[in-house]
């Protein structure tokens, strides 16, 4: 029976990360395999060859550690689903999760290549076979070991290169950011230089050994086994220095050609790092110069190696420059785009002969918008997302700021989602005019940061002016909210009763008329008196009307108090004249009456003047009561 266990998604985050780590481990393993080449060296006298057994064991251990990644790769391949080719008509296709089908597909495709790539042949040969070789048989070890390493390069590259291309198709790039991506491509180039240098070293030793064998074949009494330092066969090999000299001209040598620097400098060295870095430098230099610095002999294999180095240098350097340039351009792409955009704006402003103050405002707004968004078009980015994902992003961006507006504290989640989905972020620089008094109101603006000035002249009437400062949590354009709640309102937008101008850089969200009508219709479900009181409290139109109403009430109170005071004084005057019922007037009462009459005349004249002024200013102070938002229009 076919089982359906836990199957890994090839496009999932886990496998995407694992594939990147595996590609890096493959590159490291290739460089580790090259360490086996440095085990062969020439003794200090230059008469025989020997193998560094310690270096071979260290290389075998490192090779075993890197092979763990290959083993895990094979295990994961048996648990990685695949997309059926017949289902790729639309979308990503159907993921096959049947473990039997997955194993069958893997065994018939890449399993053999992965198996050959992970076989521990170098470790087995060095740790198990090598100790049993004696005499001249040891000389064949380097040839067998070099053949094994080169042969295993093939299956490893066959799997690594397609996997690298697959990662680029799936994720777009191996590294997610610019500088690690550039460093990864540089690492590939450095490891390639290391591998080329290791091949250069082993081929130089091989070329010297070939020369020694030819010289030994022409020398009487010379045994090839004596060319190995650990052989029991005695031989006087001093003639090798004359037959295969290594002290020739490094530019043109008829025997060794490009291999002569290795034999002169590091082939007899006992320091591994001297060999490693010297050969690495040669490989890096040769790849960077496309092999133009190579002076070869007439030896066929040497010329083929020089052709390989030249071709590899051309390809690798082109890939390095192209990929690094791509990564670095991606890092500075937005900055360059900003520079070009600003240049185009300046050319356009100069062509249209705009005045300097307008130019300065345009450039300041463009700079401010760049600092906030880093050149990313947020609306274009969000519009291509699925509805639920766009809602979550909008909720993350807008919800915390939207809850600062007291009007929206009592909204349910559905209304908040509707608001977040329809809000549009806006940026205004200092001195921008958002709403003009008397002009149509086409959007309601909710302030998140910054300060604005809201002022009105009540339609331009003489002697009236009101001004308020708006901050984060306030809103303007509330006339549109009342219009949106009225189901009988037509398409004509309401007129603004105030002028709103920014006093600093302002960030906020705007809600256009058609979107506000949808949200306002949902508001009727709330039926909350607290919502109406909140709207009145934070509405600048209602605040202004309330202030004028309070001022008018205070003036009426003062006028009534003055009238009551005059009436009381009049009563006291009459009482003073009449007295306590006696018919005779005293001299004191007559003087008091005369003084009071003079004061009354002055007060009445001053009161008449003040009353006339109050009557003149009354039409300006008494504003019309703002329209009440009708939250029950549907029921009515």
C-alpha positions in Angstrom: 0.0 0.0 0.0 1.3 3.4 -0.9 2.1 5.6 2.0 1.7 9.4 2.4 4.2 10.4 5.0 5.5 13.9 5.7 6.7 15.2 2.3 8.8 18.3 1.9 7.6 21.0 -0.5 10.4 21.8 -3.1 9.3 25.4 -3.0 9.1 25.6 0.8 11.3 27.7 3.0 13.1 24.8 4.6 14.3 23.3 1.3 15.1 26.7 -0.2 17.4 27.4 2.7 18.8 23.8 2.7 19.6 24.0 -1.0 21.6 27.2 -0.5 23.6 25.6 2.2 24.2 22.5 0.1 25.5 24.5 -2.8 28.0 26.2 -0.5 29.0 22.9 0.9 29.6 21.5 -2.6 31.9 24.4 -3.4 33.8 23.7 -0.2 34.0 20.0 -0.9 35.5 20.6 -4.3 38.2 22.7 -2.7 38.8 20.0 0.0 39.3 17.4 -2.7 42.1 19.5 -4.2 44.1 19.1 -1.0 44.9 15.5 -2.0 47.0 16.9 -4.8 49.4 18.6 -2.4 50.3 15.3 -0.7 52.9 14.6 -3.4 56.2 16.4 -3.1 59.9 16.2 -4.1 62.6 15.6 -1.4 65.1 18.2 -0.5 67.8 16.8 -2.8 65.5 16.7 -5.7 66.2 13.1 -6.5 63.0 11.3 -5.5 59.3 11.7 -4.7 57.4 11.1 -1.5 53.8 11.3 -0.2 52.7 13.3 2.8 50.6 10.8 4.7 49.6 13.3 7.4 48.1 15.6 4.8 46.3 12.8 3.1 44.6 11.8 6.4 43.6 15.4 7.2 42.2 15.7 3.7 40.3 12.4 4.1 38.8 13.6 7.4 37.6 16.9 5.8 36.3 15.1 2.8 34.2 12.9 5.2 32.7 15.9 6.9 31.6 17.5 3.6 30.2 14.1 2.5 27.6 14.4 5.3 25.9 17.1 3.3 25.7 14.8 0.3 24.2 12.0 2.4 21.6 14.4 3.9 20.9 15.5 0.3 20.1 11.9 -0.7 17.8 11.4 2.3 15.9 14.6 1.6 15.5 13.7 -2.0 13.5 10.6 -0.9 11.1 12.9 1.0 10.9 15.8 -1.4 7.7 16.0 -3.4 7.6 17.0 -7.1 5.1 18.7 -9.3 3.3 16.5 -11.8 4.1 17.7 -15.3 0.5 17.2 -16.4 -0.8 19.7 -13.8 1.3 22.6 -14.9 -1.3 24.1 -17.2 -2.0 26.9 -14.7 -0.2 28.0 -11.6 2.5 25.9 -9.9 0.7 22.6 -10.5 -0.2 19.7 -8.1 2.4 18.5 -5.7 2.8 14.7 -5.7 3.0 13.5 -2.0 3.1 9.8 -2.6 6.4 8.5 -1.2 6.5 5.5 -3.5 6.2 7.8 -6.6 8.8 10.1 -5.2 11.3 7.3 -4.6 10.6 5.8 -8.0 11.2 9.1 -9.7 14.4 9.8 -7.8 15.8 6.3 -8.4 15.3 6.6 -12.1 16.8 10.1 -12.5 19.5 11.4 -10.3 20.1 8.8 -7.6 23.0 7.1 -9.5 24.8 10.5 -10.0 24.3 11.4 -6.3 25.5 7.9 -5.3 28.7 8.2 -7.4 29.3 11.7 -6.0 29.1 10.6 -2.4 31.2 7.4 -2.6 34.1 7.7 -0.2 36.7 6.4 -2.7 39.5 8.8 -1.7 39.1 8.0 2.0 39.0 4.2 1.4 42.1 4.4 -0.9 44.1 6.5 1.6 43.1 4.9 4.8 42.7 1.2 3.8 44.5 0.5 0.5 47.5 2.9 0.9 49.0 1.2 4.0 49.4 -2.1 2.1 51.2 -0.7 -0.9 55.0 -1.3 -0.9 57.8 -0.3 -3.2 57.1 1.1 -6.6 53.4 0.4 -6.2 53.1 3.5 -4.1 54.0 5.6 -7.1 50.8 4.5 -8.7 48.8 5.8 -5.8 49.0 9.4 -6.9 47.7 8.5 -10.3 44.8 6.5 -8.9 44.0 9.2 -6.3 44.1 11.9 -8.9 41.9 9.9 -11.2 39.4 9.3 -8.5 39.2 12.9 -7.5 38.8 14.1 -11.1 36.2 11.5 -11.9 34.1 12.5 -8.8 34.3 16.1 -9.9 32.0 15.2 -12.8 28.9 13.9 -10.9 29.3 16.6 -8.3 29.2 19.4 -10.9 26.4 17.7 -12.7 24.2 18.0 -9.6 25.5 21.3 -8.3 25.2 23.5 -11.4 21.5 22.5 -12.1 20.7 23.0 -8.4 22.3 26.5 -8.5 20.1 27.4 -11.5 17.1 25.9 -9.8 17.6 28.1 -6.8 18.0 31.2 -9.0 14.7 30.3 -10.8 12.8 29.7 -7.5 14.2 32.4 -5.2 15.6 34.8 -7.8 19.1 34.6 -6.3 21.2 32.5 -3.9 21.7 35.3 -1.5 18.8 37.6 -0.5 20.9 40.8 -0.1 23.4 42.6 -2.3 26.7 42.4 -0.4 26.4 38.7 0.6 25.4 37.9 -3.0 28.5 39.7 -4.3 30.6 37.9 -1.7 29.2 34.5 -2.8 30.2 35.1 -6.4 33.7 36.2 -5.3 34.0 33.1 -3.2 33.2 30.9 -6.3 36.0 32.7 -8.2 38.5 32.3 -5.3 37.7 28.6 -5.0 38.1 28.1 -8.7 41.5 29.8 -8.4 42.4 27.3 -5.6 41.4 24.3 -7.7 43.3 25.6 -10.8 46.4 26.1 -8.6 46.1 22.6 -7.1 45.9 21.1 -10.6 48.9 23.2 -11.7 50.9 21.8 -8.8 50.1 18.1 -9.4 50.6 18.4 -13.1 54.0 20.0 -12.5 55.0 17.0 -10.3 53.6 14.7 -12.9 55.6 16.4 -15.6 58.8 16.1 -13.6 58.1 12.5 -12.9 57.6 11.8 -16.6 61.0 13.5 -17.4 62.6 11.4 -14.7 61.2 8.2 -16.0 62.4 9.0 -19.5 65.9 9.8 -18.2 65.9 6.6 -16.0 64.9 4.5 -19.0 68.0 5.8 -20.9 70.3 5.3 -17.9 72.0 1.9 -17.4 71.2 0.3 -14.0 68.4 2.8 -13.1 65.3 1.3 -11.6 62.0 3.2 -11.7 61.3 2.1 -8.1 64.3 4.2 -7.0 62.5 7.3 -7.9 60.3 6.8 -4.8 62.0 7.9 -1.6 60.6 5.1 0.5 61.7 2.3 -1.9 64.2 -0.4 -0.8 65.8 -0.3 -4.2 69.1 1.7 -4.1 69.9 4.0 -6.9 72.2 6.9 -7.5 69.8 9.5 -9.1 72.2 12.4 -9.2 72.0 12.3 -13.0 68.4 13.5 -12.8 69.6 17.0 -12.1 71.4 17.1 -15.4 68.8 15.2 -17.4 65.8 17.3 -16.1 67.2 20.6 -14.8 64.9 23.0 -13.0 67.2 26.0 -12.9 66.3 27.1 -16.4 64.6 30.3 -17.7 61.2 30.7 -16.2 59.9 32.5 -19.3 60.7 29.8 -21.9 61.6 26.3 -20.8 61.7 23.5 -23.4 60.9 20.8 -20.8 58.6 22.2 -18.1 57.1 25.3 -19.6 54.4 26.8 -17.2 55.3 24.2 -14.6 58.8 25.4 -13.9 57.9 28.0 -11.2 56.4 25.2 -9.1 59.5 23.0 -9.4 61.8 25.9 -8.6 59.9 27.3 -5.6 57.6 25.0 -3.7 57.9 21.4 -4.9 60.6 20.7 -2.4 59.0 22.7 0.4 57.8 20.9 3.5 55.3 23.7 4.4 51.8 23.0 3.2 50.7 26.6 3.4 53.6 27.8 1.2 52.4 25.4 -1.5 48.8 26.3 -1.0 49.1 30.1 -1.2 51.7 30.1 -3.9 49.6 27.9 -6.2 46.4 29.8 -5.3 48.1 33.1 -6.3 49.2 31.5 -9.6 45.7 30.3 -10.3 44.1 33.7 -9.4 46.6 35.5 -11.6 46.1 33.2 -14.5 42.3 33.4 -14.4 42.3 37.2 -14.2 44.7 37.5 -17.2 42.8 34.8 -19.2 46.1 32.8 -19.3 47.9 35.5 -21.3 50.9 35.3 -18.8 51.4 31.5 -19.6 54.6 30.6 -21.6 54.1 26.9 -22.5 56.4 24.3 -24.0 55.5 22.0 -26.8 54.2 19.3 -24.4 50.6 18.5 -25.5 49.0 18.0 -22.1 50.6 21.3 -20.9 49.1 23.2 -23.8 45.7 21.6 -23.2 45.8 22.7 -19.5 46.8 26.2 -20.6 43.8 26.3 -23.0 41.5 25.1 -20.1 42.9 27.8 -17.8 42.4 30.5 -20.4 38.9 29.5 -21.2 37.9 29.1 -17.6 39.3 32.5 -16.7 37.3 34.1 -19.5 34.1 32.4 -18.4 34.5 32.8 -14.7 35.6 36.4 -14.8 32.7 37.3 -17.1 30.3 35.6 -14.6 32.0 37.3 -11.6 31.8 40.8 -13.1 28.3 40.3 -14.4 26.9 38.9 -11.1 28.7 41.3 -8.8 27.6 44.2 -11.0 24.0 43.0 -10.8 24.1 42.7 -7.0 25.8 46.1 -6.5 23.3 47.7 -8.9 20.5 46.3 -6.9 21.9 47.8 -3.8 22.2 51.3 -5.3 19.4 51.0 -7.9 16.9 53.0 -5.9 19.5 55.7 -5.2 20.3 56.0 -8.8 16.7 56.0 -9.7 16.1 58.8 -7.2 19.0 60.9 -8.7 17.6 60.5 -12.2 14.1 61.3 -11.1 15.3 64.5 -9.4 17.3 65.5 -12.5 14.2 65.0 -14.7 12.1 67.1 -12.2 14.6 69.9 -12.3 14.7 69.9 -16.1 10.9 69.9 -16.3 10.7 72.8 -13.8 13.3 74.8 -15.7 11.5 74.1 -19.0 8.1 75.3 -17.5 9.8 78.4 -15.9 8.4 77.7 -12.5 9.1 80.3 -9.8 11.8 79.5 -7.2 9.4 79.1 -4.2 7.4 76.5 -6.1 10.6 74.7 -7.2 11.7 74.5 -3.6 8.4 73.1 -2.4 8.4 70.4 -5.2 12.0 69.3 -4.4 11.2 69.3 -0.6 8.1 67.2 -1.1 10.0 64.7 -3.4 12.9 64.5 -0.8 10.4 64.0 2.0 8.6 61.2 0.2 11.9 59.5 -0.6 12.9 59.5 3.0 9.6 57.9 4.0 9.2 55.2 1.3 12.8 54.7 0.0 11.6 55.0 -3.5 9.1 52.1 -3.3 5.7 52.6 -4.8 3.6 51.2 -2.0 0.3 51.4 -3.8 1.6 49.5 -6.8 3.2 46.9 -4.5 0.0 46.3 -2.5 -2.4 46.2 -5.4 -0.8 43.0 -6.8 -1.2 41.1 -3.5 -4.1 38.8 -2.7 -7.0 40.3 -0.9 -6.4 38.7 2.5 -2.6 39.4 2.4 -3.2 43.0 1.3 -5.7 43.4 4.2 -3.1 42.1 6.7 -0.4 44.4 5.4 -2.8 47.4 5.5 -3.9 46.4 9.0 -0.3 46.3 10.1 0.5 49.7 8.6 -2.6 51.6 9.4 -4.4 50.0 12.4 -2.2 51.3 15.2 -2.3 54.8 13.7 -6.0 54.6 12.9 -6.8 53.8 16.5 -5.3 57.1 17.6 -8.4 58.8 16.0 -11.0 58.8 18.8 -13.8 58.5 16.3 -12.7 55.0 15.4 -12.1 53.5 18.8 -15.7 52.0 18.9 -15.5 50.5 15.4 -15.7 46.7 15.0 -13.0 44.7 13.2 -14.9 44.6 9.9 -15.2 48.3 9.7 -11.6 48.7 10.7 -10.5 46.4 7.9 -12.7 48.3 5.5 -11.1 51.6 6.6 -7.5 50.2 6.4 -8.1 48.8 3.0 -9.4 52.1 1.6 -7.1 54.5 3.4 -4.4 56.1 1.2 -1.2 57.3 2.9 -0.4 61.0 2.2 2.6 63.2 2.8 2.5 67.0 2.9 5.4 69.4 3.3 5.3 72.6 5.3 3.1 75.3 3.9 0.8 73.0 1.8 -2.9 73.9 1.7 -5.0 70.8 2.0 -8.5 72.3 2.0 -9.7 75.8 0.9 -12.7 77.4 2.5 -15.6 77.4 0.1 -14.0 74.8 -2.2 -15.4 71.3 -2.6 -14.3 68.6 -0.1 -13.4 65.5 -2.0 -11.6 63.6 0.9 -11.4 63.3 4.6 -7.9 63.6 6.0 -6.8 61.8 9.3 -3.7 63.3 10.8 -1.0 60.9 12.2 2.0 63.2 12.7 2.6 66.9 12.3 0.6 70.1 12.9 -1.9 71.9 10.8 -3.8 75.2 11.1 -7.5 75.2 10.6 -9.1 78.6 10.1 -12.4 80.1 8.9 -13.9 83.6 8.2 -17.5 82.3 8.0 -17.7 82.8 4.3 -15.6 86.0 4.3 -17.8 88.1 6.7 -16.1 91.1 8.1 -14.9 91.0 11.7 -15.0 87.2 12.1 -11.9 84.9 12.2 -11.4 81.6 14.0 -8.2 79.5 14.1 -7.3 76.2 15.6 -4.2 73.9 15.6 -4.7 70.3 14.5 -2.3 67.5 15.7 -2.0 63.8 15.5 -5.4 62.1 16.1 -7.4 65.0 14.6 -9.1 65.1 11.3 -10.4 67.6 8.8 -13.0 67.6 6.0 -15.8 66.4 8.3 -18.4 68.0 6.0 -17.8 65.0 3.7 -18.7 62.7 6.6 -22.1 64.4 7.1 -22.6 64.3 3.3 -21.8 60.6 3.1 -24.3 59.7 5.9 -27.1 61.4 4.1 -28.7 59.0 1.6 -30.5 61.8 -0.2 -27.3 63.7 -1.0 -26.5 63.9 -4.7 -23.2 63.7 -6.5 -22.3 67.3 -5.7 -19.7 67.4 -3.0 -20.1 69.6 0.0 -18.3 72.9 0.4 -15.6 73.4 3.0 -16.2 75.8 5.8 -12.6 76.0 6.8 -9.1 76.4 5.3 -6.5 73.8 6.5 -2.8 74.6 6.0 0.2 72.6 7.2 2.6 74.1 9.7 5.1 71.3 9.5 5.7 68.1 7.6 2.5 66.1 7.9 1.8 62.4 7.6 -1.7 61.0 7.5 -4.3 59.0 5.6 -7.0 60.2 3.3 -10.4 58.7 2.6 -11.9 59.7 -0.7 -15.6 60.5 -1.1 -16.8 57.3 -2.7 -14.8 55.2 -0.2 -16.1 57.3 2.7 -19.7 56.8 1.6 -19.2 53.1 1.8 -17.7 53.2 5.3 -20.2 55.8 6.5 -23.1 53.6 5.4 -21.7 50.9 7.7 -21.5 53.5 10.5 -25.3 53.5 10.8 -25.1 50.0 12.4 -23.5 51.5 15.5 -26.4 53.7 16.6 -24.1 55.1 19.3 -24.7 58.4 21.0 -21.1 58.4 22.2 -20.0 58.3 18.6 -22.1 61.4 17.8 -20.7 63.2 20.9 -17.2 62.2 19.8 -17.7 63.5 16.3 -19.0 66.8 17.7 -16.1 67.2 20.1 -13.4 66.6 17.5 -15.1 68.4 14.6 -13.6 71.9 14.1 -16.9 73.0 12.6 -18.8 72.0 15.7 -16.1 73.5 17.9 -16.3 76.8 16.2 -20.1 76.9 16.4 -20.0 75.9 20.1 -17.5 78.7 20.8 -19.6 81.3 19.1 -22.7 80.0 20.8 -21.0 80.2 24.2 -19.8 83.8 23.4 -23.2 84.9 22.4 -24.8 83.4 25.5 -22.2 85.1 27.7 -22.9 88.5 26.1 -26.7 88.0 26.6 -26.0 87.1 30.3 -23.8 90.3 30.7 -26.5 92.4 29.1 -29.2 90.9 31.3 -27.1 91.4 34.4 -26.6 95.1 33.4 -30.3 95.6 32.9 -31.0 94.0 36.3 -28.5 96.4 37.9 -30.1 99.4 36.3 -33.5 98.3 37.4 -32.3 97.9 41.0 -30.8 101.4 41.0 -34.0 102.8 39.5 -36.0 101.2 42.4 -33.6 102.7 44.9 -34.0 106.1 43.3 -37.8 105.9 43.4 -37.6 104.8 47.0 -35.3 107.7 47.9 -37.7 110.2 46.3 -40.8 108.8 47.9 -39.1 108.2 51.3 -40.9 106.5 54.1 -44.4 107.9 53.1 -43.7 111.6 54.1 -44.7 114.3 51.6 -41.7 116.6 52.3 -38.4 116.2 50.5 -35.2 116.5 52.4 -32.2 118.3 51.1 -30.1 115.1 51.1 -32.6 113.2 48.9 -32.7 116.0 46.4 -28.9 116.0 46.0 -28.8 112.2 45.7 -31.6 112.2 43.1 -29.7 114.8 41.1 -26.4 112.8 41.2 -28.2 109.5 40.3 -30.0 111.1 37.4 -26.6 112.3 35.9 -25.1 108.8 36.3 -28.2 107.3 34.7 -27.8 109.5 31.7 -24.2 108.5 31.2 -24.9 104.8 31.7 -27.8 104.8 29.3 -25.8 106.5 26.7 -22.9 104.1 27.1 -25.2 101.2 27.1 -26.9 102.3 24.0 -23.6 102.6 22.2 -22.5 99.1 23.4 -25.9 97.6 22.4 -25.5 99.1 19.0 -22.1 97.6 18.6 -23.4 94.2 19.8 -26.2 94.4 17.3 -23.7 95.1 14.5 -21.5 92.2 15.5 -24.2 89.7 16.3 -24.7 88.4 12.7 -21.0 87.6 12.5 -20.8 85.9 15.9 -23.9 83.8 15.5 -23.0 81.0 13.1 -25.4 78.5 11.7 -25.6 75.2 13.5 -23.7 72.5 11.5 -25.7 69.7 10.0 -26.2 66.8 12.3 -24.8 63.5 11.0 -27.9 61.3 10.6 -27.0 57.8 11.8 -30.6 56.6 11.5 -31.3 57.6 7.9 -32.0 54.0 6.8 -34.6 53.4 9.5 -36.3 56.7 8.8 
